[in-house]
Amino acid sequence: LDAVLKGAFTVPGDGNINFKEVIEVLAQNNYEGWFIVEAEQDPAKANPFEYAKIGNKELVECLNLYDYEIKRPDPLAKRSRRVEIPERINADGLVTLPLDYEAVEKAALKFMKDGIKAIAICFLHSYKNADHEIKAAEIIKNNFPNAFLSLSSEVLPEFREYERTSTTAVNTYVGPRMQLYILKLKERIAGLGVKCSPYIIHSNGGLLTIPMATKFPEKTCLSGPAAGVVGAAAIGIEAHQKNLIAFDVGGTSTDVSLVLDGKPFFTIERNIAGFPIKSPSIDVSAIGAGGGSIAWVDDGGALKVGPQSAGADPGPIAYNKGGQDITLTDANLILGRLNPNALLAGELPMDVSAAKSTLEEKIAKPLGISVEDAAAGIVKIAASGISRAIRSVASSKGLNPIDFSLFAYGGAGPLLGAVVNEEVGSKIIIIPSNPGTICARGILLSDRSFDFVQTVLATLENNGWEKTLTAFKQLTSKADHWFELENISAHSQVVKYYIEARYLGQSFEVRVSSTVSPRELTQEQFVEAFDTEHKAQFGYYIPKRAIEIVNCRIE
């Protein structure tokens, strides 16, 4: 929080810029007075606090039966803090066993006595009928008003119980800390005289209001890289290059993403610190290669770079902050690829001689090569790792990186663009101006958005299309209510429709998008669109095979 405010008041090279004036200028330039803050919370790094779960005890400990060396992260809710509640709603949404109110009240009182601060409520088929979860939340609030509550029917109202439970657990785990952080940020910004409320970027490249971000903090996981992809896509369109492989090289990692026809690729499910999270997000793949990546020699005498990182503190040896390991940044400084007097407008001078002597001692002499050759090798190895990641991301989608322009950004991306492209083979490399600000630029280009989803699970032969239209009618009502709460005028409203479907018997879904309401489409038009999308993603389609509608989604 202090870093955010310090950064707002510290502008290298110009101490006369007034923070409040900057916000007011943004407000006058069609940003509707938005002051936007990127918030990320990694559940693996968050300080632990007390958290409990109501629902199935076993689900938070599912494991891969075929991996004999798997090291699972500790469950976010200890077994002693998971409580099963007698109730049952079946897969059709019908109550077969009423909710046991006394059991919920007893659990709430136990959690309060144990000092629990956050509670997740996850019942088996709540995606079909949320009544039991809603009633349980009411009982808990009456007995434990200060608890942070997450309902799986609100966080992820979809089938697949494990993913829904895991996503709700992560949301609950980071919730209290994120809530405290965001509310403090809002108060301190208001104290500076800024009248507009902050917005938080989320993983699908849109913006969340403060209430939404504090209620659904899991939506902000990996939001920073997502903002960068939004910025890269916008610049690509301006440069008449709509197909991009964007890679953002920062201090500790490189984020790789694809943009096709000006639109980023999206994913529904991702893994954060070993916990699956299911939520629409821009598809970003990360590897451990950045400016702070440490160069080292293994037992076999081979030069390696990363995945260990010196981070920003102590950082590279040249930073003079106590760093002891040679990093990619040190190598770039030694080769003269990075100006030692230009970082932070000269406010962060570099000690290149210290980096040279350490590189000679730890890398060059053990390998029997010159300092310059060792530095060049470090750069080449780091670039090769990034190139492999780029080729892997493209090939996993059935695409050839040669057909894409390479977009290099982030603090170290442009430094490595040409070296990376020696192996990637793209015909065009795009280096944006101010490449370290692309994520911030992406945030400013983003709109407020939210996703609504409803599970259908019906084949077209079994009235699936009629159920799909009913689901979209209900989702549209929720979207209209959201527009009203957000005070978004009718001419500014944009709705995107998605149907996630599969051939009967498949265990994965294909996402079919539409800019018009499915109520304006026929079943035959949907089948044609589904077959086309399935062939585009997997190289084939199966005519006349039964199609099952899984989820309906509105953004």
C-alpha positions in Angstrom: 0.0 0.0 0.0 2.8 2.4 0.9 4.5 1.5 -2.4 1.4 2.4 -4.4 1.2 5.9 -2.8 5.0 6.4 -2.9 4.9 5.6 -6.6 2.1 8.0 -7.2 4.2 10.9 -5.8 7.5 9.8 -7.1 7.9 10.5 -10.8 11.6 10.2 -11.9 12.9 13.2 -13.7 10.0 15.6 -12.8 9.2 16.4 -9.2 6.6 19.0 -10.3 3.9 16.5 -11.3 0.9 16.7 -8.9 -0.7 13.4 -8.2 -4.2 14.9 -7.8 -3.9 16.8 -11.1 -2.9 13.6 -12.9 -6.1 12.0 -11.7 -8.2 15.0 -12.7 -6.6 15.0 -16.2 -7.5 11.3 -16.6 -11.1 12.2 -15.5 -11.3 14.8 -18.2 -10.2 12.4 -20.9 -13.2 10.0 -21.1 -12.0 7.8 -18.3 -15.1 8.8 -16.3 -12.9 9.8 -13.4 -11.4 6.3 -13.0 -8.4 5.9 -10.8 -7.3 2.3 -11.4 -5.3 0.2 -9.2 -4.0 -3.3 -10.0 -4.4 -5.6 -7.1 -2.9 -9.1 -7.0 -3.0 -11.5 -4.1 -1.2 -14.8 -4.3 -2.7 -17.2 -1.8 0.6 -19.0 -1.4 2.3 -15.8 -0.2 -0.5 -14.3 1.8 0.0 -14.4 5.6 -2.1 -17.2 7.0 -5.2 -16.4 9.0 -8.0 -18.5 10.3 -10.3 -19.9 7.7 -13.0 -22.6 7.8 -15.3 -24.4 5.4 -18.9 -25.7 5.6 -19.6 -28.6 3.2 -17.8 -31.8 2.1 -14.7 -32.5 4.2 -12.7 -34.4 1.6 -12.9 -32.3 -1.5 -10.2 -29.8 -0.7 -7.6 -32.6 -0.6 -8.1 -34.3 -4.0 -4.9 -35.5 -5.6 -3.4 -36.9 -8.8 -3.4 -40.7 -8.3 -0.8 -41.2 -11.0 1.9 -38.8 -9.7 4.1 -40.6 -7.1 6.2 -37.5 -6.4 3.5 -34.9 -6.1 4.0 -32.4 -3.4 0.6 -30.9 -2.6 0.3 -27.5 -0.9 -1.3 -27.6 2.5 -5.1 -27.4 2.4 -6.3 -23.9 2.9 -8.8 -25.2 5.5 -7.5 -27.6 8.0 -9.5 -30.9 8.4 -10.5 -29.9 11.9 -12.1 -26.7 10.5 -14.3 -28.4 7.9 -17.8 -29.1 9.0 -20.4 -31.3 7.2 -24.0 -30.1 7.3 -27.0 -32.4 6.8 -28.8 -31.2 3.6 -29.2 -32.3 0.0 -30.4 -30.7 -3.2 -30.2 -33.1 -6.1 -28.8 -32.5 -9.6 -32.2 -31.2 -10.8 -32.3 -28.6 -8.1 -35.0 -30.3 -6.0 -34.7 -30.6 -2.2 -34.4 -34.2 -1.0 -33.1 -33.4 2.5 -33.9 -30.0 4.2 -31.1 -27.9 5.5 -30.3 -28.6 9.2 -30.5 -25.1 10.7 -29.2 -26.2 14.1 -26.1 -27.8 12.6 -25.3 -24.5 10.7 -25.8 -22.4 13.9 -23.6 -24.9 15.9 -20.9 -24.6 13.3 -21.0 -20.8 13.3 -20.7 -20.7 17.0 -17.8 -23.1 17.0 -16.0 -21.1 14.3 -16.5 -17.9 16.3 -15.1 -19.5 19.4 -12.1 -20.8 17.5 -11.3 -17.3 16.2 -12.2 -18.0 12.6 -12.4 -15.0 10.4 -13.5 -16.4 7.0 -16.0 -19.1 6.1 -16.6 -20.8 2.8 -20.0 -22.5 2.1 -20.0 -25.2 -0.5 -23.0 -27.6 -1.0 -23.2 -30.3 -3.6 -25.6 -29.0 -6.2 -25.9 -25.4 -5.2 -25.2 -24.4 -8.8 -28.7 -25.6 -9.6 -30.4 -24.3 -6.4 -28.6 -21.9 -4.1 -31.4 -21.7 -1.4 -29.5 -23.8 1.2 -26.3 -21.9 0.8 -28.1 -18.6 1.1 -30.0 -19.7 4.2 -26.8 -21.0 5.8 -25.2 -17.7 5.1 -28.0 -15.9 6.8 -27.8 -18.1 9.9 -24.0 -17.6 10.1 -24.4 -13.8 9.7 -26.9 -13.7 12.5 -24.5 -15.5 14.9 -21.2 -14.3 13.5 -21.7 -10.9 11.8 -18.1 -10.0 11.2 -17.1 -13.2 9.4 -16.1 -13.0 5.7 -18.4 -15.3 3.8 -18.0 -16.9 0.4 -20.8 -18.9 -1.2 -19.9 -21.3 -4.0 -23.2 -20.5 -5.7 -22.0 -16.9 -6.0 -18.3 -17.4 -6.6 -18.7 -20.2 -9.2 -22.3 -21.4 -9.9 -21.1 -24.2 -12.1 -21.0 -28.0 -11.9 -17.8 -29.9 -11.1 -17.7 -29.8 -7.3 -14.0 -29.9 -6.8 -13.2 -26.9 -9.0 -16.1 -25.0 -7.5 -15.0 -25.8 -3.9 -11.3 -25.0 -4.6 -12.2 -21.6 -6.2 -14.4 -20.8 -3.3 -11.7 -21.8 -0.8 -9.1 -19.5 -2.5 -11.6 -16.7 -2.6 -12.3 -17.1 1.2 -8.6 -17.5 2.0 -7.5 -14.2 0.4 -10.8 -12.3 1.1 -10.2 -10.7 4.5 -6.6 -9.5 3.6 -7.7 -8.2 0.3 -10.7 -6.5 1.8 -8.5 -4.8 4.4 -5.9 -3.7 1.7 -8.5 -2.4 -0.7 -10.5 -0.4 1.8 -7.3 1.1 3.3 -6.2 2.1 -0.2 -9.6 3.7 -0.9 -9.5 5.7 2.4 -5.9 6.9 1.8 -6.6 7.9 -1.8 -9.7 9.8 -0.6 -7.5 11.5 2.0 -5.4 12.9 -0.9 -8.4 14.8 -2.2 -9.2 12.4 -5.0 -13.0 12.2 -5.3 -13.3 9.2 -7.7 -13.2 5.7 -6.3 -10.5 3.2 -7.3 -11.2 0.4 -9.7 -9.5 -3.0 -9.6 -8.3 -4.8 -12.7 -9.3 -8.5 -12.8 -8.1 -11.5 -14.7 -10.4 -11.3 -17.7 -9.0 -7.8 -18.6 -11.9 -5.9 -17.2 -12.4 -3.6 -14.1 -14.1 -4.4 -10.8 -15.7 -1.9 -8.4 -14.4 -1.9 -4.8 -17.5 -3.9 -3.5 -17.1 -6.6 -6.3 -13.3 -6.8 -5.8 -13.7 -7.3 -2.0 -16.4 -9.9 -2.5 -14.7 -11.9 -5.3 -10.9 -11.3 -4.8 -10.1 -14.6 -6.6 -11.0 -12.7 -9.8 -7.9 -10.6 -9.4 -5.4 -13.5 -9.5 -2.9 -12.9 -12.3 -4.7 -9.7 -13.2 -1.4 -7.7 -13.8 -0.3 -9.9 -16.8 -3.8 -9.8 -18.1 -3.7 -6.0 -18.2 -0.5 -6.2 -20.2 -2.1 -8.4 -22.9 -5.0 -5.8 -23.2 -2.4 -3.1 -23.8 -0.4 -5.2 -26.3 -3.6 -6.1 -28.3 -4.5 -2.4 -28.5 -1.1 -1.3 -29.7 -1.1 -4.2 -32.2 -4.3 -3.0 -33.7 -2.9 0.5 -34.1 0.2 -1.0 -35.8 -2.0 -3.1 -38.1 -0.6 -6.3 -36.6 -3.6 -8.1 -35.1 -1.9 -11.5 -34.6 0.6 -11.2 -31.8 2.8 -13.3 -29.5 3.2 -11.0 -26.6 5.9 -11.6 -24.0 6.4 -9.5 -20.9 9.9 -9.9 -19.2 9.9 -8.5 -15.7 12.1 -9.0 -12.7 11.4 -12.6 -11.9 9.3 -14.1 -14.7 8.2 -13.9 -18.3 4.5 -13.9 -19.2 3.6 -15.2 -22.7 0.2 -14.8 -24.3 -1.4 -15.0 -27.7 -3.5 -12.4 -29.5 -5.5 -13.6 -32.6 -7.3 -11.1 -34.8 -6.8 -8.4 -32.1 -8.4 -10.5 -29.4 -6.5 -12.2 -26.5 -7.0 -16.0 -25.9 -9.0 -16.8 -22.8 -9.0 -19.7 -20.5 -11.7 -20.9 -18.0 -9.4 -22.7 -15.5 -6.0 -22.0 -14.2 -3.7 -23.1 -11.3 -2.5 -20.6 -8.6 0.1 -21.9 -6.2 -1.2 -25.5 -6.7 -4.9 -24.6 -6.3 -7.2 -24.9 -9.3 -9.3 -21.7 -9.9 -12.1 -21.7 -12.4 -12.9 -18.3 -13.7 -12.7 -16.6 -17.1 -9.3 -15.1 -17.6 -6.9 -14.0 -20.3 -4.6 -17.0 -21.0 -1.1 -16.2 -19.8 1.7 -18.7 -19.4 4.6 -17.8 -17.0 8.2 -19.1 -16.8 10.9 -18.3 -14.4 13.0 -16.0 -16.5 13.4 -12.3 -15.8 15.9 -9.6 -15.2 16.5 -10.9 -11.7 17.0 -14.5 -12.8 20.2 -15.9 -11.3 23.0 -17.4 -13.4 24.8 -20.4 -12.0 26.9 -23.4 -13.0 25.5 -26.9 -12.2 27.5 -29.9 -11.0 28.1 -31.0 -14.5 29.7 -27.7 -15.5 26.7 -26.4 -17.5 25.6 -22.7 -17.4 22.1 -22.3 -16.1 19.8 -19.2 -15.8 16.9 -19.3 -13.3 14.4 -20.2 -12.1 15.8 -18.7 -8.9 15.6 -15.0 -8.8 17.3 -12.2 -6.8 14.1 -10.2 -7.0 14.1 -6.5 -6.4 15.7 -6.8 -3.0 18.6 -7.4 -2.8 18.3 -7.6 -6.7 21.2 -7.8 -9.1 24.8 -7.2 -7.9 25.0 -3.9 -9.8 22.1 -2.5 -7.7 24.5 -2.3 -4.7 21.8 -3.6 -2.3 23.7 -6.6 -1.1 23.1 -9.0 -3.9 25.5 -11.9 -4.1 24.4 -13.6 -7.3 24.9 -12.8 -11.0 21.6 -12.0 -12.7 20.4 -11.5 -16.3 20.4 -7.7 -15.6 24.1 -7.8 -14.6 24.9 -9.6 -17.8 23.1 -7.0 -19.9 25.0 -4.2 -18.1 28.3 -5.9 -18.6 27.6 -6.3 -22.3 26.6 -2.6 -22.6 23.1 -3.6 -23.6 21.7 -1.6 -20.7 22.7 2.0 -19.9 24.0 2.0 -16.3 23.1 5.7 -15.9 19.5 5.6 -17.2 17.5 3.6 -14.7 14.9 5.7 -12.9 16.2 8.7 -14.7 19.7 8.2 -13.2 18.4 7.9 -9.6 19.5 4.3 -9.4 23.2 4.2 -10.5 24.7 0.8 -11.4 28.0 -0.6 -10.2 29.1 -2.5 -13.3 32.6 -3.2 -12.0 31.2 -5.2 -9.1 29.0 -7.2 -11.4 32.0 -7.9 -13.7 34.3 -9.1 -10.8 31.6 -11.4 -9.5 30.7 -12.8 -12.9 34.4 -13.5 -13.5 34.7 -15.3 -10.2 31.5 -17.4 -10.2 30.9 -18.0 -13.9 33.7 -17.1 -16.3 36.6 -18.8 -14.4 34.8 -22.1 -13.6 33.8 -22.3 -17.3 37.2 -21.2 -18.6 35.8 -18.4 -20.7 36.0 -14.6 -20.8 33.7 -12.4 -18.9 32.1 -11.1 -22.1 31.4 -14.7 -23.4 29.9 -15.7 -20.0 27.6 -12.6 -20.1 26.6 -13.4 -23.7 25.9 -17.0 -22.7 23.6 -15.9 -19.9 21.6 -13.7 -22.2 21.4 -16.5 -24.8 20.3 -19.1 -22.4 17.6 -16.9 -20.9 16.4 -16.0 -24.4 16.3 -19.7 -25.4 14.1 -20.5 -22.4 11.7 -17.7 -23.4 11.7 -18.9 -27.0 10.8 -22.5 -26.0 7.9 -21.1 -23.9 6.7 -19.1 -26.9 6.8 -22.1 -29.3 5.1 -24.3 -26.7 2.2 -21.8 -26.1 1.7 -21.4 -29.9 1.9 -25.1 -30.7 -0.5 -26.0 -27.9 -3.1 -24.0 -29.8 -2.2 -25.5 -33.2 -0.6 -22.3 -34.3 2.8 -21.5 -35.9 4.7 -18.6 -34.2 6.1 -17.6 -37.6 2.6 -16.4 -38.6 2.6 -14.0 -35.6 4.3 -10.7 -34.9 6.5 -10.7 -31.7 5.5 -8.1 -29.2 8.2 -7.5 -26.6 7.4 -5.4 -23.5 8.0 -5.1 -19.8 11.2 -3.9 -18.2 13.5 -6.4 -20.0 11.4 -7.6 -23.0 12.8 -5.2 -25.6 16.4 -6.1 -24.5 15.7 -9.7 -25.4 13.4 -9.3 -28.4 15.9 -9.8 -31.2 17.7 -12.7 -29.4 14.4 -14.5 -28.7 13.3 -14.1 -32.2 16.4 -15.8 -33.5 14.7 -19.1 -32.4 11.0 -18.0 -32.8 11.4 -16.8 -36.4 8.6 -14.1 -36.5 8.8 -11.7 -39.4 8.0 -8.6 -37.3 9.1 -7.5 -33.9 7.1 -4.8 -32.2 8.9 -2.7 -29.5 6.4 -0.2 -28.0 7.4 3.1 -26.5 7.6 3.0 -22.7 7.5 -0.8 -22.7 7.5 -1.0 -18.9 4.1 0.8 -18.7 2.1 -1.5 -21.0 0.2 -3.1 -18.1 -0.8 0.3 -16.8 -1.8 1.3 -20.3 -3.9 -1.8 -20.6 -5.7 -1.0 -17.3 -6.6 2.5 -18.7 -8.0 0.9 -21.8 -10.2 -1.6 -19.9 -13.9 -1.3 -19.2 -15.9 -2.4 -16.2 -17.1 -6.0 -16.7 -18.4 -9.0 -14.9 -19.2 -12.6 -15.8 -22.4 -14.5 -15.1 -22.7 -18.2 -15.7 -25.3 -20.9 -15.4 -24.9 -24.7 -15.8 -27.4 -26.4 -18.1 -26.1 -30.0 -18.7 -28.6 -31.0 -21.4 -28.3 -32.4 -24.9 -29.9 -30.7 -27.8 -32.1 -33.8 -28.3 -33.3 -33.4 -24.7 -34.7 -29.9 -25.0 -31.2 -28.6 -24.6 -31.8 -25.5 -26.8 -34.9 -24.5 -24.9 -33.1 -24.9 -21.6 -30.3 -22.8 -23.0 -32.6 -19.9 -24.0 -34.2 -20.1 -20.5 -30.8 -19.9 -18.9 -29.8 -16.9 -21.0 -33.0 -15.1 -20.1 -32.2 -15.5 -16.4 -28.5 -14.4 -17.0 -29.7 -11.4 -18.9 -31.8 -10.4 -16.0 -28.8 -10.6 -13.7 -26.7 -8.6 -16.2 -29.4 -5.9 -16.3 -29.4 -5.7 -12.5 -25.6 -5.4 -12.6 -25.7 -2.6 -15.2 -28.2 -0.8 -12.9 -26.0 -1.2 -9.8 -23.0 0.0 -11.7 -24.9 3.0 -13.1 -23.8 2.2 -16.7 -25.9 4.1 -19.3 -27.7 2.1 -22.0 -25.5 3.4 -24.8 -22.3 2.2 -23.0 -23.6 -1.3 -22.4 -22.0 -4.2 -24.3 -23.0 -7.9 -23.7 -21.2 -10.9 -25.0 -22.7 -14.3 -25.0 -20.9 -17.7 -24.7 -22.1 -21.3 -24.9 -19.8 -23.9 -23.6 -20.7 -27.3 -25.1 -19.2 -30.6 -26.0 -19.9 -33.8 -28.0 -21.7 -36.2 -25.7 -19.1 -38.3 -24.0 -16.4 -35.7 -24.0 -15.0 -34.4 -20.7 -14.0 -30.9 -22.0 -16.0 -28.0 -23.5 -15.6 -25.8 -26.5 -16.6 -22.2 -26.1 -18.8 -20.7 -28.8 -19.1 -16.9 -28.7 -21.8 -14.6 -30.1 -22.3 -10.9 -30.2 -26.0 -11.3 -30.5 -28.4 -13.0 -28.0 -28.8 -16.7 -28.6 -32.5 -16.0 -28.7 -31.8 -14.6 -32.1 -30.1 -17.8 -33.2 -31.6 -21.1 -34.3 -30.4 -24.4 -33.0 -29.0 -25.3 -36.4 -26.9 -22.1 -36.5 -25.5 -23.0 -33.1 -24.6 -26.5 -34.3 -22.8 -25.2 -37.3 -20.9 -22.7 -35.1 -20.0 -25.4 -32.6 -18.7 -27.8 -35.3 -16.6 -24.9 -36.8 -15.1 -24.0 -33.5 -14.4 -27.6 -32.6 -12.6 -28.1 -35.9 -10.6 -24.9 -35.4 -9.4 -26.0 -32.0 -8.9 -29.7 -32.5 -8.7 -30.2 -36.2 -11.9 -32.2 -36.6 -15.6 -32.3 -35.9 -18.2 -35.1 -35.7 -21.3 -34.6 -37.8 -24.6 -35.8 -36.3 -22.9 -36.5 -33.0 -25.1 -35.5 -30.0 -24.1 -32.1 -28.6 -24.4 -31.4 -24.9 -24.8 -27.8 -23.6 -22.8 -27.5 -20.4 -22.6 -23.8 -19.4 -24.2 -20.6 -20.6 -22.2 -17.4 -19.9 -22.7 -13.7 -20.3 -19.9 -11.1 -20.1 
